[in-house]
Amino acid sequence: TTQTYMLEFGNQYIRFYKDNGQILSSGSAYEISSPYLEAELFDIKFAQSADIMYITHPSHKTRTLSRTGHTSWTLAEVDFTNGPFLDSNITTTTLTPASSGTGTGVNITASAVTGINGGSGFLATDVGRQIHFNSGYATITSRTSTTVVVVTITTAFTNTNAITNWFLGAFSDTTGHPACVTFFEQRLVFAATINNPQTVYLSKSGDYENMDANIGGTVADDDAIIYTIASNQVNAIRFLASTRTLIIGTAGGEFAVTGGGDNNAITPTNIMIKKQSNHGAAN
């Protein structure tokens, strides 16, 4: 209430204003660099918690803008924990890791390109994408070919057996990144990647950057949630708003997200999304 700033977003920069003036550094406008081009600025969405602001754009990895001082601002990429992930592979393609323990520089080899990026196999844009395999988690650090990637294993795999039950991350340069964000019931909520414009992603309760949905385990009430709106048309999500319920504005209508009853908190087992109107929304 006493420290309010105005932010100016321009072509790959952010500048700052306070108390009716621009913040300067050594006589020049204080600014930090950003990845957002001028043509992308009006597709940026944000949600703020105290001195940290989450910024989303479908073509860029989600970032946090944090302030530690009047002329000390940092824009950093968010490294989500354990997800979110797309649905499990349903093809006969297997993945085989060279080792199972945590560490860097581990090769993972696919038996075919089928089931990976629509049959295209691994792509250069998969770098930074997560993989859930054999009860463990890894992040792709480089691509060797359409069937081989190098990963950093963050949670050890059970073993190195070739299996078909693997999951690729939902957020990546290949699939797109979240287009909008808000806070709701102690969760950080994202929505609308390029490949999944109708899907909502809710973090673990009280752990904003943890997207662990406890795949294959016993689901708890505070686990992360992934939910896709079912409708008779593609309703690309345009905005999220936190009120008494979580409001989702789409191109074709407005939806309300609840816990399935009066004043029930949203959990993975009771989440309900119901259409409220057919007005539709712009960005």
Backbone as CSV, one residue per row, in Angstrom:
resi,resn,N_x,N_y,N_z,CA_x,CA_y,CA_z,C_x,C_y,C_z
1,THR,0.818,-1.220,0.000,0.000,0.000,0.000,0.850,1.269,0.000
2,THR,2.093,1.144,0.438,2.958,2.329,0.479,4.074,2.278,-0.549
3,GLN,4.245,1.144,-1.214,5.307,0.998,-2.209,4.701,0.473,-3.506
4,THR,4.204,1.401,-4.292,3.510,1.042,-5.521,4.326,1.468,-6.729
5,TYR,4.476,0.573,-7.669,5.263,0.852,-8.874,4.405,0.684,-10.121
6,MET,4.752,1.437,-11.162,4.178,1.250,-12.487,5.265,0.659,-13.378
7,LEU,4.891,-0.346,-14.164,5.849,-1.031,-15.032,5.566,-0.704,-16.490
8,GLU,6.614,-0.369,-17.201,6.514,-0.103,-18.642,7.172,-1.260,-19.402
9,PHE,6.358,-1.986,-20.157,6.882,-3.070,-20.986,7.059,-2.559,-22.412
10,GLY,8.269,-2.710,-22.936,8.557,-2.344,-24.321,9.204,-3.503,-25.046
11,ASN,9.815,-3.229,-26.184,10.432,-4.275,-26.978,11.664,-4.829,-26.262
12,GLN,11.477,-5.977,-25.569,12.537,-6.685,-24.839,13.135,-5.865,-23.687
13,TYR,12.316,-5.031,-23.061,12.771,-4.338,-21.852,11.590,-4.066,-20.926
14,ILE,11.913,-3.821,-19.652,10.925,-3.367,-18.671,11.534,-2.195,-17.931
15,ARG,10.782,-1.103,-17.817,11.199,0.076,-17.059,10.208,0.309,-15.919
16,PHE,10.597,1.169,-14.973,9.840,1.272,-13.733,9.609,2.730,-13.338
17,TYR,8.447,2.991,-12.738,8.064,4.331,-12.310,7.539,4.261,-10.883
18,LYS,7.822,5.335,-10.116,7.326,5.426,-8.743,7.266,6.888,-8.333
19,ASP,6.260,7.241,-7.559,6.108,8.601,-7.026,6.179,9.649,-8.137
20,ASN,5.403,9.434,-9.189,5.256,10.397,-10.297,6.523,10.602,-11.113
21,GLY,7.443,9.640,-11.055,8.659,9.798,-11.846,9.229,8.461,-12.261
22,GLN,10.109,8.516,-13.271,10.764,7.306,-13.748,11.987,6.998,-12.892
23,ILE,12.178,5.731,-12.581,13.353,5.328,-11.811,14.586,5.400,-12.714
24,LEU,15.618,6.081,-12.221,16.843,6.273,-12.989,18.001,5.531,-12.332
25,SER,19.017,5.264,-13.144,20.259,4.683,-12.647,21.403,5.349,-13.391
26,SER,22.250,6.079,-12.665,23.358,6.841,-13.262,22.858,7.816,-14.321
27,GLY,21.697,8.413,-14.060,21.149,9.427,-14.944,20.333,8.909,-16.097
28,SER,20.294,7.596,-16.303,19.513,7.004,-17.391,18.380,6.162,-16.822
29,ALA,17.389,5.885,-17.663,16.256,5.073,-17.223,16.746,3.692,-16.781
30,TYR,16.345,3.302,-15.569,16.689,1.971,-15.091,15.784,0.974,-15.799
31,GLU,16.379,-0.056,-16.403,15.587,-1.057,-17.094,16.259,-2.415,-16.992
32,ILE,15.455,-3.457,-17.186,15.984,-4.816,-17.280,15.527,-5.393,-18.606
33,SER,16.259,-6.366,-19.089,15.892,-6.981,-20.365,14.795,-8.017,-20.164
34,SER,14.009,-8.234,-21.199,12.946,-9.231,-21.162,12.889,-9.935,-22.519
35,PRO,12.262,-11.093,-22.602,12.187,-11.805,-23.885,11.023,-11.371,-24.758
36,TYR,10.173,-10.462,-24.251,8.917,-10.162,-24.933,9.103,-9.099,-26.015
37,LEU,8.779,-9.475,-27.250,8.844,-8.536,-28.363,7.644,-7.605,-28.317
38,GLU,7.752,-6.484,-29.007,6.659,-5.501,-28.993,5.337,-6.120,-29.433
39,ALA,5.384,-6.982,-30.463,4.156,-7.585,-30.979,3.517,-8.558,-29.987
40,GLU,4.261,-8.981,-28.956,3.756,-9.955,-27.984,3.217,-9.313,-26.715
41,LEU,3.419,-8.014,-26.545,3.160,-7.384,-25.253,1.709,-7.481,-24.810
42,PHE,0.769,-7.416,-25.747,-0.636,-7.394,-25.346,-1.203,-8.794,-25.111
43,ASP,-0.356,-9.811,-25.232,-0.769,-11.170,-24.882,-0.183,-11.599,-23.543
44,ILE,0.510,-10.705,-22.856,1.063,-11.013,-21.533,-0.054,-10.995,-20.488
45,LYS,-0.026,-11.989,-19.587,-0.929,-12.008,-18.432,-0.068,-12.130,-17.174
46,PHE,-0.607,-11.714,-16.030,0.214,-11.743,-14.820,-0.645,-11.933,-13.578
47,ALA,0.008,-12.433,-12.527,-0.609,-12.532,-11.202,0.468,-12.205,-10.185
48,GLN,0.121,-11.399,-9.193,1.125,-10.882,-8.259,0.865,-11.356,-6.840
49,SER,1.959,-11.711,-6.161,1.919,-12.014,-4.733,3.052,-11.255,-4.068
50,ALA,2.699,-10.174,-3.367,3.699,-9.313,-2.705,4.742,-8.839,-3.724
51,ASP,6.019,-9.143,-3.485,7.079,-8.626,-4.356,7.427,-9.564,-5.507
52,ILE,6.575,-10.539,-5.773,6.811,-11.456,-6.888,5.602,-11.459,-7.805
53,MET,5.867,-11.285,-9.102,4.819,-11.316,-10.106,5.099,-12.452,-11.089
54,TYR,4.106,-13.319,-11.294,4.206,-14.379,-12.296,3.694,-13.837,-13.632
55,ILE,4.500,-14.007,-14.670,4.172,-13.467,-15.986,4.095,-14.619,-16.979
56,THR,3.009,-14.662,-17.745,2.823,-15.728,-18.726,2.659,-15.173,-20.131
57,HIS,3.124,-15.950,-21.084,2.903,-15.711,-22.508,3.027,-17.060,-23.197
58,PRO,2.136,-17.408,-24.110,2.145,-18.756,-24.690,3.422,-19.127,-25.430
59,SER,4.196,-18.139,-25.863,5.418,-18.426,-26.621,6.676,-18.390,-25.765
60,HIS,6.516,-18.125,-24.467,7.685,-17.988,-23.592,7.472,-18.752,-22.292
61,LYS,8.556,-19.286,-21.767,8.497,-19.954,-20.476,8.015,-18.983,-19.405
62,THR,7.171,-19.466,-18.496,6.662,-18.632,-17.412,7.826,-18.049,-16.614
63,ARG,7.688,-16.773,-16.260,8.757,-16.080,-15.529,8.211,-15.415,-14.272
64,THR,9.139,-15.180,-13.343,8.804,-14.382,-12.176,9.571,-13.074,-12.249
65,LEU,8.885,-11.989,-11.946,9.519,-10.682,-11.793,9.540,-10.386,-10.299
66,SER,10.728,-10.252,-9.737,10.837,-10.030,-8.304,11.599,-8.746,-8.014
67,ARG,11.247,-8.106,-6.907,11.876,-6.858,-6.495,12.530,-7.049,-5.149
68,THR,13.819,-6.762,-5.081,14.529,-6.800,-3.792,15.017,-5.419,-3.383
69,GLY,14.847,-4.441,-4.254,15.242,-3.078,-3.947,14.713,-2.127,-4.998
70,HIS,14.827,-0.834,-4.725,14.286,0.191,-5.618,14.838,0.060,-7.034
71,THR,16.109,-0.251,-7.150,16.718,-0.476,-8.464,17.310,-1.874,-8.529
72,SER,16.561,-2.829,-8.007,16.997,-4.224,-8.030,15.813,-5.119,-8.359
73,TRP,15.645,-5.357,-9.648,14.544,-6.171,-10.164,15.122,-7.329,-10.960
74,THR,14.494,-8.505,-10.857,14.998,-9.698,-11.527,13.870,-10.420,-12.241
75,LEU,14.116,-10.766,-13.498,13.175,-11.566,-14.279,13.805,-12.939,-14.472
76,ALA,13.149,-13.984,-13.952,13.741,-15.321,-13.971,12.721,-16.356,-14.441
77,GLU,13.214,-17.380,-15.134,12.348,-18.466,-15.579,11.937,-19.324,-14.379
78,VAL,10.713,-19.834,-14.437,10.211,-20.720,-13.391,10.532,-22.162,-13.765
79,ASP,11.149,-22.887,-12.844,11.409,-24.312,-13.030,10.376,-25.081,-12.208
80,PHE,9.331,-25.533,-12.880,8.266,-26.235,-12.169,8.750,-27.592,-11.673
81,THR,8.222,-28.000,-10.531,8.580,-29.271,-9.925,7.602,-30.357,-10.338
82,ASN,8.108,-31.444,-10.911,7.337,-32.671,-11.176,6.041,-32.423,-11.962
83,GLY,6.170,-31.726,-13.075,5.000,-31.552,-13.924,4.816,-30.123,-14.377
84,PRO,3.656,-29.879,-14.970,2.598,-30.843,-15.280,2.945,-31.685,-16.517
85,PHE,2.185,-32.775,-16.708,2.466,-33.683,-17.801,1.236,-33.908,-18.670
86,LEU,1.503,-34.260,-19.934,0.442,-34.689,-20.826,-0.002,-36.091,-20.421
87,ASP,-1.030,-36.620,-21.097,-1.493,-37.970,-20.810,-0.393,-38.983,-21.106
88,SER,-0.525,-40.145,-20.511,0.457,-41.215,-20.696,0.534,-41.647,-22.155
89,ASN,1.709,-42.055,-22.581,1.886,-42.633,-23.910,0.984,-43.854,-24.059
90,ILE,0.291,-43.951,-25.191,-0.603,-45.097,-25.425,-0.144,-45.922,-26.623
91,THR,1.061,-45.635,-27.146,1.600,-46.390,-28.269,2.549,-47.477,-27.754
92,THR,3.116,-48.225,-28.691,4.063,-49.281,-28.315,5.484,-48.751,-28.162
93,THR,5.693,-47.449,-28.347,7.023,-46.857,-28.225,7.505,-46.927,-26.778
94,THR,8.710,-47.433,-26.594,9.304,-47.501,-25.264,10.391,-46.447,-25.114
95,LEU,10.669,-46.063,-23.871,11.830,-45.237,-23.537,12.771,-46.071,-22.681
96,THR,14.072,-45.925,-22.933,15.077,-46.657,-22.171,16.176,-45.698,-21.735
97,PRO,16.355,-45.503,-20.442,17.439,-44.625,-19.967,18.748,-45.395,-19.850
98,ALA,19.858,-44.677,-20.003,21.168,-45.310,-19.873,21.495,-45.604,-18.417
99,SER,20.923,-44.844,-17.489,21.098,-45.108,-16.061,19.863,-44.616,-15.330
100,SER,19.731,-44.996,-14.068,18.495,-44.682,-13.346,18.690,-43.689,-12.203
101,GLY,19.924,-43.503,-11.737,20.156,-42.620,-10.608,20.151,-41.156,-10.985
102,THR,20.003,-40.298,-9.978,20.015,-38.860,-10.249,21.376,-38.439,-10.793
103,GLY,21.331,-37.447,-11.688,22.576,-36.969,-12.272,22.343,-36.360,-13.637
104,THR,23.411,-35.838,-14.214,23.327,-35.153,-15.496,23.889,-36.022,-16.615
105,GLY,23.600,-35.619,-17.866,24.193,-36.263,-19.028,23.734,-37.680,-19.275
106,VAL,22.496,-38.009,-18.935,21.968,-39.361,-19.110,21.176,-39.434,-20.418
107,ASN,21.512,-40.395,-21.269,20.776,-40.596,-22.509,19.478,-41.357,-22.250
108,ILE,18.405,-40.896,-22.899,17.159,-41.667,-22.953,16.870,-41.949,-24.419
109,THR,16.660,-43.224,-24.750,16.474,-43.639,-26.141,15.060,-44.165,-26.354
110,ALA,14.388,-43.644,-27.365,13.053,-44.113,-27.736,13.165,-45.191,-28.798
111,SER,12.270,-46.175,-28.743,12.300,-47.264,-29.718,11.760,-46.834,-31.070
112,ALA,11.006,-45.726,-31.104,10.433,-45.203,-32.353,10.016,-43.759,-32.110
113,VAL,9.638,-43.060,-33.183,9.155,-41.686,-33.035,7.647,-41.649,-32.804
114,THR,6.972,-42.766,-33.006,5.523,-42.841,-32.817,5.151,-42.452,-31.391
115,GLY,4.187,-41.553,-31.257,3.727,-41.126,-29.947,4.509,-39.975,-29.350
116,ILE,5.572,-39.554,-30.047,6.368,-38.430,-29.558,6.150,-37.240,-30.485
117,ASN,5.512,-36.203,-29.976,5.249,-34.987,-30.763,4.555,-35.294,-32.074
118,GLY,3.494,-36.083,-31.973,2.690,-36.375,-33.154,3.415,-37.183,-34.210
119,GLY,4.405,-37.979,-33.812,5.147,-38.800,-34.749,6.390,-38.140,-35.299
120,SER,6.687,-36.928,-34.832,7.890,-36.229,-35.288,9.128,-36.617,-34.480
121,GLY,8.926,-37.314,-33.368,10.034,-37.653,-32.497,10.469,-36.465,-31.662
122,PHE,11.562,-36.610,-30.960,12.075,-35.517,-30.147,12.535,-34.365,-31.039
123,LEU,12.255,-33.140,-30.594,12.589,-31.935,-31.347,13.541,-31.061,-30.536
124,ALA,14.209,-30.154,-31.227,15.108,-29.228,-30.536,14.348,-28.378,-29.522
125,THR,13.063,-28.132,-29.795,12.238,-27.328,-28.893,11.829,-28.081,-27.633
126,ASP,12.203,-29.369,-27.532,11.912,-30.129,-26.318,12.935,-29.875,-25.209
127,VAL,14.019,-29.182,-25.515,15.011,-28.871,-24.480,14.334,-28.061,-23.367
128,GLY,14.517,-28.500,-22.144,13.846,-27.886,-20.998,12.562,-28.585,-20.608
129,ARG,12.110,-29.536,-21.415,10.853,-30.246,-21.160,11.072,-31.384,-20.160
130,GLN,10.091,-31.642,-19.339,10.196,-32.704,-18.341,9.720,-34.050,-18.896
131,ILE,10.227,-35.125,-18.322,9.790,-36.484,-18.626,9.505,-37.196,-17.304
132,HIS,8.346,-37.862,-17.235,8.029,-38.714,-16.079,8.149,-40.158,-16.544
133,PHE,9.062,-40.907,-15.902,9.379,-42.249,-16.367,9.700,-43.139,-15.175
134,ASN,8.978,-44.268,-15.086,9.327,-45.281,-14.102,9.475,-44.698,-12.688
135,SER,8.445,-43.936,-12.271,8.361,-43.328,-10.932,9.385,-42.232,-10.682
136,GLY,10.104,-41.815,-11.736,11.091,-40.761,-11.572,10.842,-39.602,-12.501
137,TYR,11.671,-38.559,-12.354,11.507,-37.340,-13.137,12.850,-36.901,-13.719
138,ALA,12.789,-36.351,-14.934,13.995,-35.859,-15.592,13.632,-34.646,-16.435
139,THR,14.656,-33.852,-16.766,14.483,-32.689,-17.627,15.438,-32.812,-18.809
140,ILE,14.910,-32.607,-20.013,15.720,-32.712,-21.224,16.668,-31.519,-21.304
141,THR,17.955,-31.814,-21.468,18.961,-30.744,-21.561,19.502,-30.576,-22.974
142,SER,19.396,-31.613,-23.806,19.795,-31.500,-25.211,19.155,-32.626,-26.008
143,ARG,19.094,-32.434,-27.317,18.513,-33.440,-28.213,19.599,-33.935,-29.150
144,THR,19.789,-35.235,-29.194,20.781,-35.835,-30.076,20.180,-36.196,-31.423
145,SER,18.963,-36.753,-31.410,18.257,-37.137,-32.631,16.774,-37.215,-32.326
146,THR,15.990,-37.663,-33.291,14.540,-37.765,-33.077,14.186,-38.844,-32.061
147,THR,15.135,-39.743,-31.758,14.860,-40.821,-30.804,15.759,-40.786,-29.571
148,VAL,16.697,-39.843,-29.495,17.616,-39.799,-28.361,17.687,-38.379,-27.798
149,VAL,17.511,-38.272,-26.468,17.695,-36.996,-25.778,18.599,-37.220,-24.575
150,VAL,19.258,-36.147,-24.167,20.092,-36.168,-22.969,19.327,-35.456,-21.861
151,VAL,19.309,-36.041,-20.666,18.497,-35.499,-19.584,19.303,-35.357,-18.301
152,THR,18.759,-34.542,-17.403,19.200,-34.509,-16.009,18.109,-35.173,-15.184
153,ILE,18.452,-36.248,-14.479,17.474,-36.964,-13.659,17.412,-36.290,-12.288
154,THR,16.241,-35.771,-11.949,16.070,-35.067,-10.676,15.499,-35.963,-9.591
155,THR,14.686,-36.947,-9.972,14.193,-37.978,-9.055,14.484,-39.325,-9.704
156,ALA,15.199,-40.179,-9.008,15.706,-41.418,-9.605,14.592,-42.296,-10.168
157,PHE,14.883,-42.945,-11.293,13.988,-43.939,-11.873,14.091,-45.228,-11.063
158,THR,13.018,-46.012,-11.068,13.040,-47.287,-10.346,14.100,-48.222,-10.912
159,ASN,14.222,-48.241,-12.251,15.232,-49.059,-12.917,15.390,-48.537,-14.347
160,THR,16.168,-49.224,-15.160,16.408,-48.798,-16.545,15.629,-49.638,-17.542
161,ASN,14.604,-50.345,-17.077,13.806,-51.168,-17.975,13.093,-50.307,-19.010
162,ALA,12.984,-50.813,-20.232,12.236,-50.125,-21.284,10.744,-50.272,-21.013
163,ILE,10.030,-49.163,-20.927,8.585,-49.218,-20.666,7.847,-48.284,-21.620
164,THR,6.552,-48.548,-21.778,5.703,-47.714,-22.634,4.932,-46.674,-21.840
165,ASN,4.876,-46.822,-20.504,4.087,-45.918,-19.667,4.936,-44.726,-19.236
166,TRP,5.123,-43.756,-20.166,5.889,-42.560,-19.861,5.065,-41.326,-20.230
167,PHE,5.480,-40.183,-19.678,4.731,-38.945,-19.848,5.693,-37.827,-20.244
168,LEU,5.302,-36.987,-21.189,6.074,-35.800,-21.544,5.439,-34.571,-20.920
169,GLY,6.268,-33.583,-20.593,5.784,-32.360,-19.964,4.799,-31.600,-20.838
170,ALA,3.826,-30.966,-20.177,2.807,-30.201,-20.903,3.291,-28.818,-21.288
171,PHE,4.295,-28.274,-20.562,4.815,-26.937,-20.856,6.161,-27.082,-21.563
172,SER,6.271,-26.546,-22.758,7.533,-26.606,-23.503,7.441,-25.687,-24.705
173,ASP,8.591,-25.439,-25.336,8.585,-24.655,-26.564,7.898,-25.415,-27.695
174,THR,7.777,-26.730,-27.565,7.090,-27.540,-28.575,5.582,-27.407,-28.443
175,THR,5.075,-27.536,-27.219,3.629,-27.534,-26.990,3.084,-26.153,-26.660
176,GLY,3.977,-25.219,-26.341,3.558,-23.906,-25.877,3.554,-23.839,-24.366
177,HIS,3.511,-22.628,-23.858,3.520,-22.373,-22.418,2.180,-21.760,-22.003
178,PRO,1.889,-21.702,-20.701,0.600,-21.154,-20.263,0.382,-19.724,-20.759
179,ALA,-0.864,-19.443,-21.111,-1.212,-18.119,-21.618,-1.776,-17.219,-20.533
180,CYS,-2.239,-17.783,-19.421,-2.796,-16.943,-18.361,-2.592,-17.601,-17.000
181,VAL,-2.747,-16.766,-15.950,-2.391,-17.198,-14.606,-3.204,-16.420,-13.578
182,THR,-3.470,-17.070,-12.443,-4.064,-16.379,-11.299,-3.805,-17.214,-10.052
183,PHE,-4.136,-16.667,-8.892,-4.078,-17.412,-7.635,-5.499,-17.770,-7.222
184,PHE,-5.669,-18.983,-6.671,-6.990,-19.368,-6.178,-6.832,-20.460,-5.125
185,GLU,-7.408,-20.233,-3.954,-7.405,-21.205,-2.861,-6.008,-21.774,-2.593
186,GLN,-5.038,-20.892,-2.440,-3.661,-21.273,-2.129,-2.996,-22.092,-3.230
187,ARG,-3.533,-22.005,-4.434,-2.918,-22.654,-5.588,-2.596,-21.585,-6.632
188,LEU,-1.539,-21.837,-7.395,-1.237,-21.017,-8.560,-1.855,-21.723,-9.757
189,VAL,-2.689,-21.012,-10.495,-3.473,-21.622,-11.569,-2.994,-21.101,-12.923
190,PHE,-2.702,-22.016,-13.832,-2.313,-21.677,-15.197,-3.334,-22.249,-16.170
191,ALA,-3.338,-21.732,-17.381,-4.261,-22.265,-18.385,-3.774,-21.954,-19.780
192,ALA,-4.226,-22.795,-20.717,-4.165,-22.511,-22.152,-2.760,-22.466,-22.737
193,THR,-2.174,-23.648,-22.939,-0.987,-23.704,-23.786,-1.443,-23.708,-25.241
194,ILE,-0.504,-23.568,-26.155,-0.857,-23.533,-27.578,-1.513,-24.847,-28.002
195,ASN,-0.959,-25.982,-27.560,-1.501,-27.285,-27.955,-2.718,-27.702,-27.149
196,ASN,-2.887,-27.139,-25.964,-4.023,-27.495,-25.101,-4.716,-26.234,-24.607
197,PRO,-5.430,-25.546,-25.501,-6.004,-24.237,-25.150,-7.171,-24.306,-24.184
198,GLN,-7.719,-25.511,-23.909,-8.871,-25.633,-23.010,-8.506,-26.250,-21.660
199,THR,-7.218,-26.401,-21.379,-6.793,-27.108,-20.169,-6.340,-26.139,-19.083
200,VAL,-6.728,-26.464,-17.835,-6.364,-25.683,-16.654,-5.415,-26.515,-15.798
201,TYR,-4.377,-25.865,-15.262,-3.365,-26.537,-14.449,-3.299,-25.839,-13.095
202,LEU,-3.577,-26.571,-12.018,-3.535,-26.016,-10.674,-2.375,-26.643,-9.908
203,SER,-1.573,-25.814,-9.265,-0.414,-26.306,-8.512,-0.869,-27.044,-7.258
204,LYS,0.103,-27.673,-6.573,-0.188,-28.224,-5.255,-0.611,-27.091,-4.321
205,SER,-1.456,-27.396,-3.383,-1.943,-26.395,-2.449,-0.797,-25.873,-1.589
206,GLY,-0.607,-24.551,-1.596,0.421,-23.923,-0.778,1.826,-24.065,-1.315
207,ASP,1.981,-24.609,-2.517,3.314,-24.822,-3.113,3.203,-24.432,-4.580
208,TYR,3.339,-23.131,-4.858,2.927,-22.556,-6.127,3.623,-23.135,-7.361
209,GLU,4.877,-23.536,-7.242,5.612,-23.991,-8.420,5.756,-25.508,-8.473
210,ASN,5.014,-26.191,-7.610,5.023,-27.651,-7.582,3.771,-28.157,-8.290
211,MET,3.970,-28.827,-9.440,2.847,-29.294,-10.252,2.692,-30.810,-10.172
212,ASP,3.096,-31.409,-9.049,3.072,-32.856,-8.875,1.639,-33.338,-8.658
213,ALA,1.108,-34.060,-9.647,-0.245,-34.609,-9.553,-0.247,-36.022,-8.988
214,ASN,0.915,-36.482,-8.504,1.041,-37.801,-7.876,0.602,-38.901,-8.837
215,ILE,1.151,-38.861,-10.046,0.797,-39.839,-11.074,1.180,-41.239,-10.607
216,GLY,0.215,-42.145,-10.650,0.466,-43.528,-10.269,0.385,-43.791,-8.790
217,GLY,0.203,-42.748,-7.993,0.116,-42.918,-6.549,-1.299,-42.682,-6.050
218,THR,-1.459,-42.636,-4.734,-2.754,-42.340,-4.129,-2.921,-40.827,-4.076
219,VAL,-3.895,-40.324,-4.795,-4.074,-38.884,-4.938,-4.557,-38.275,-3.629
220,ALA,-3.889,-37.197,-3.217,-4.267,-36.479,-1.999,-4.996,-35.184,-2.360
221,ASP,-5.701,-34.628,-1.384,-6.496,-33.422,-1.645,-5.641,-32.241,-2.060
222,ASP,-4.371,-32.198,-1.607,-3.538,-31.042,-1.922,-2.678,-31.255,-3.164
223,ASP,-2.846,-32.364,-3.872,-2.051,-32.612,-5.078,-2.453,-31.662,-6.194
224,ALA,-1.533,-31.501,-7.152,-1.807,-30.662,-8.316,-2.948,-31.259,-9.134
225,ILE,-3.575,-30.407,-9.940,-4.761,-30.811,-10.709,-4.599,-30.381,-12.161
226,ILE,-4.965,-31.260,-13.080,-5.047,-30.918,-14.504,-6.467,-31.224,-14.956
227,TYR,-7.125,-30.254,-15.575,-8.520,-30.433,-15.977,-8.741,-29.770,-17.328
228,THR,-9.368,-30.498,-18.236,-9.677,-29.953,-19.561,-11.171,-29.723,-19.678
229,ILE,-11.558,-28.532,-20.087,-12.971,-28.205,-20.244,-13.566,-29.052,-21.359
230,ALA,-14.663,-29.735,-21.057,-15.380,-30.518,-22.066,-16.532,-29.680,-22.607
231,SER,-16.508,-29.400,-23.893,-17.576,-28.618,-24.505,-17.689,-29.012,-25.965
232,ASN,-18.761,-28.554,-26.593,-18.998,-28.950,-27.977,-18.303,-28.052,-28.990
233,GLN,-17.425,-27.202,-28.512,-16.600,-26.391,-29.403,-15.291,-26.083,-28.694
234,VAL,-14.288,-25.702,-29.477,-12.994,-25.378,-28.883,-13.091,-24.013,-28.209
235,ASN,-13.108,-24.020,-26.885,-13.197,-22.778,-26.118,-11.817,-22.433,-25.577
236,ALA,-11.007,-21.794,-26.401,-9.667,-21.401,-25.967,-9.776,-20.448,-24.785
237,ILE,-9.063,-20.768,-23.705,-9.138,-19.960,-22.487,-8.399,-18.650,-22.708
238,ARG,-9.044,-17.547,-22.379,-8.489,-16.207,-22.580,-8.075,-15.539,-21.270
239,PHE,-8.788,-15.822,-20.169,-8.397,-15.210,-18.900,-8.869,-16.067,-17.731
240,LEU,-8.227,-15.868,-16.580,-8.621,-16.482,-15.324,-8.864,-15.375,-14.314
241,ALA,-9.891,-15.511,-13.496,-10.185,-14.509,-12.475,-10.589,-15.209,-11.191
242,SER,-9.985,-14.790,-10.087,-10.264,-15.395,-8.791,-11.308,-14.571,-8.057
243,THR,-12.478,-15.137,-7.842,-13.548,-14.501,-7.063,-13.986,-15.518,-6.001
244,ARG,-15.254,-15.583,-5.669,-15.724,-16.640,-4.761,-15.507,-18.004,-5.389
245,THR,-15.560,-18.048,-6.717,-15.184,-19.232,-7.473,-14.075,-18.819,-8.434
246,LEU,-13.484,-19.788,-9.085,-12.492,-19.497,-10.117,-13.226,-19.330,-11.437
247,ILE,-13.123,-18.146,-12.015,-13.812,-17.853,-13.264,-12.853,-18.046,-14.436
248,ILE,-13.309,-18.785,-15.452,-12.528,-19.006,-16.660,-13.259,-18.346,-17.819
249,GLY,-12.596,-17.373,-18.452,-13.172,-16.734,-19.628,-12.569,-17.346,-20.882
250,THR,-13.409,-17.818,-21.784,-12.931,-18.440,-23.017,-13.479,-17.696,-24.227
251,ALA,-13.036,-18.098,-25.388,-13.490,-17.457,-26.621,-14.984,-17.663,-26.852
252,GLY,-15.545,-18.745,-26.291,-16.943,-19.050,-26.557,-17.862,-18.995,-25.370
253,GLY,-17.337,-18.707,-24.167,-18.212,-18.659,-23.003,-17.439,-18.514,-21.715
254,GLU,-18.176,-18.388,-20.618,-17.586,-18.222,-19.292,-17.915,-19.448,-18.438
255,PHE,-16.932,-19.897,-17.661,-17.092,-21.090,-16.835,-16.723,-20.760,-15.394
256,ALA,-17.333,-21.482,-14.455,-17.003,-21.352,-13.038,-16.469,-22.680,-12.531
257,VAL,-15.376,-22.607,-11.773,-14.749,-23.805,-11.208,-15.040,-23.839,-9.713
258,THR,-15.574,-24.953,-9.240,-15.900,-25.098,-7.824,-15.435,-26.466,-7.330
259,GLY,-15.595,-26.666,-6.015,-15.277,-27.940,-5.414,-16.456,-28.882,-5.329
260,GLY,-17.482,-28.638,-6.133,-18.604,-29.557,-6.221,-19.654,-29.407,-5.140
261,GLY,-19.598,-28.354,-4.335,-20.584,-28.145,-3.285,-20.387,-26.794,-2.646
262,ASP,-21.232,-26.466,-1.686,-21.162,-25.167,-1.033,-19.878,-25.052,-0.216
263,ASN,-19.056,-24.073,-0.581,-17.842,-23.739,0.162,-16.825,-24.874,0.244
264,ASN,-16.915,-25.873,-0.631,-15.919,-26.940,-0.641,-14.677,-26.481,-1.392
265,ALA,-13.505,-26.713,-0.807,-12.266,-26.392,-1.507,-12.083,-27.343,-2.684
266,ILE,-11.442,-26.850,-3.741,-11.193,-27.674,-4.919,-10.127,-28.712,-4.598
267,THR,-10.397,-29.956,-4.960,-9.424,-31.039,-4.830,-9.394,-31.815,-6.145
268,PRO,-8.405,-32.701,-6.330,-8.355,-33.477,-7.575,-9.561,-34.369,-7.804
269,THR,-10.298,-34.707,-6.739,-11.408,-35.643,-6.889,-12.792,-34.994,-6.915
270,ASN,-12.858,-33.682,-6.638,-14.194,-33.066,-6.621,-14.319,-31.860,-7.548
271,ILE,-13.294,-31.554,-8.328,-13.322,-30.352,-9.155,-14.458,-30.424,-10.171
272,MET,-15.201,-29.329,-10.282,-16.291,-29.224,-11.242,-16.172,-27.914,-12.010
273,ILE,-16.375,-27.976,-13.313,-16.366,-26.776,-14.150,-17.684,-26.723,-14.905
274,LYS,-18.438,-25.652,-14.668,-19.754,-25.513,-15.291,-19.830,-24.207,-16.081
275,LYS,-20.457,-24.285,-17.245,-20.606,-23.099,-18.087,-21.650,-22.165,-17.486
276,GLN,-21.349,-20.857,-17.502,-22.237,-19.847,-16.923,-22.915,-18.995,-17.976
277,SER,-22.245,-18.767,-19.106,-22.811,-17.909,-20.149,-22.131,-18.207,-21.471
278,ASN,-22.658,-17.603,-22.550,-22.121,-17.812,-23.895,-21.584,-16.526,-24.497
279,HIS,-21.181,-15.579,-23.647,-20.733,-14.283,-24.177,-19.399,-14.400,-24.892
280,GLY,-18.464,-15.139,-24.320,-17.124,-15.198,-24.904,-16.298,-13.994,-24.509
281,ALA,-14.981,-14.114,-24.614,-14.091,-13.069,-24.131,-12.930,-12.852,-25.080
282,ALA,-12.475,-11.618,-25.139,-11.224,-11.295,-25.835,-10.081,-11.403,-24.829
283,ASN,-8.853,-11.214,-25.327,-7.726,-11.287,-24.396,-7.793,-10.203,-23.326
